[in-house]
Amino acid sequence: MNKNLVYIVSISDNTAKVDHSLYSKYCIQSWEYWCNKHEVDLHIVTQSDPRCGKPIWNKELVYEFAQGYEKVAVVDADTMIKWNAPNFFDLFEEDFCMVHDDTNWSWVYKSMQSYGKFFNTSMTMDDYGNAGVLFFHTKYLHICEKVFKLYSNNKQELDNWDKGGGKEQTIFNYMLKENNVTPKWLSPKWNLISMHKRELFKHNFQLGDNTPHFIKHGYIWHFTGFSIEDRISIVKQTWDLVKDNY
Amino acid sequence: MKDVVYIVNINQPSYSQYCINSWQHWSEQNNAEVVVLTEPFSEIEPHWYKVFVYKLLENSNIDYNRVLVVDNDTVVHPDTPNIFDEVSEDKIGVVFDDVNYDWTIRSTDAYHKHVFTDYERFDTFEYFNSGFIVLSKQHREVYEKVVEFLLNNYQSLNWVQSNYGVGRDQTPLNFMLRSFSNGLHYISKRYNLQGLVSKEIVDPKMLSEMAYVYHYNAMPRENREILMKQTYNYLYE
């Protein structure tokens, strides 16, 4: 057992429109390489816990699995880490780290309004991060436990949630705020979301550099913000471009 | 002595009325004064007039304490806290520019290759927007260096814009201000919310609850006029 852990939920859900493993298999290969290089344990959750409705809630169960580790990263199965990304566990001590999620402000606004009913606190965009890449000291595992308890206590409603605004992310952000956890905000390079909107799939054609910006300037590429069908294609294309480095 | 909100408004596009009126309202509440430059004063491209802020204030005998240099396509919420309290006087206050990284990366690479060869190629994700910069008297010398650099390298700077189309003042300021000053202080994006269309937030009510200063860049001019008017009317009429 190493002292740090990367935890990924990658469950093939029978109710899903497409097989998520079609893209996650490439993402996981990148994490396997990186974890091995930096002597970090990697745990992939492939079977949903019976307590969970939607597979995504298995993320919160990291609080049970990660006991005994010093630091943990909970990352989504649609993230790929660059082969030479430095060891992010060296970036923090006893912190909770995340990257701001501010590429779609109206989505966040509506999501905050919808999920705010579960909390007695308010948030601004300065408080709001993306839950797809989280690095933290295990002293914060109780936050995941609290999120899971909230889910369990409201399972019927949350499993049938039809108000939009995502699933666990906004709840997680509220829980951090309500428990007075101020995140250490990391550079976007550690969680490049909405890459298409921010033109990061392009390259510097003017200087003859064919490497897409996201590969050149980012460390963790988060293939989100577009359709599942596009995700499968883009992740596959990315892997074909970079796989020889792993 | 008052703080100054400095706005370059050459050609005075009609949308700028919403900008200036909103900043005047905010300034009245915050012991500040709006100074608007409307006349060209040299052969230098007007995009660069922002860097002459200290010279122009002093030539106009305007006494100042802190200075906010802000673009004429912004609208400020009337309840915005005092922006000058967000930044200590020794730091230059800026906001990340996170709208179109393709443009900022190509711009940074081009200026680095052709003009700022000896400067550090700063991190892509630390690029700031030059449409909202918080200064103090301490930065007068920094801006003297900027003006000196501009005048000595004007042809090269123009050459990059002519050949690459990657902007005039913003990227050079990114190189110079971080190099010439004691450091930048990044303040919340709520103080310079850019790329409203890309970030899918143009509704005035939503804007008013989420941010303080709305920057109507990265959109067609006709949309800018409509959206600025809509937000201004919501906040002030």
Interface residues (C-beta under 8 A of the other chain):
Chain A: D102 T103 N104 W105 S106 W107 Y109 T124 M125 D126 S187 P188 K189 K197 R198 E199 L200 K202 N204 Q206 L207 D209 H213 H217
Chain B: D98 V99 N100 Y101 D102 W103 I105 R106 D109 A110 K113 D123 T124 F125 E126 Y164 S188 K189 R190 L193 S198 K199 E200 I201 D203 M206 E209 M210 A211
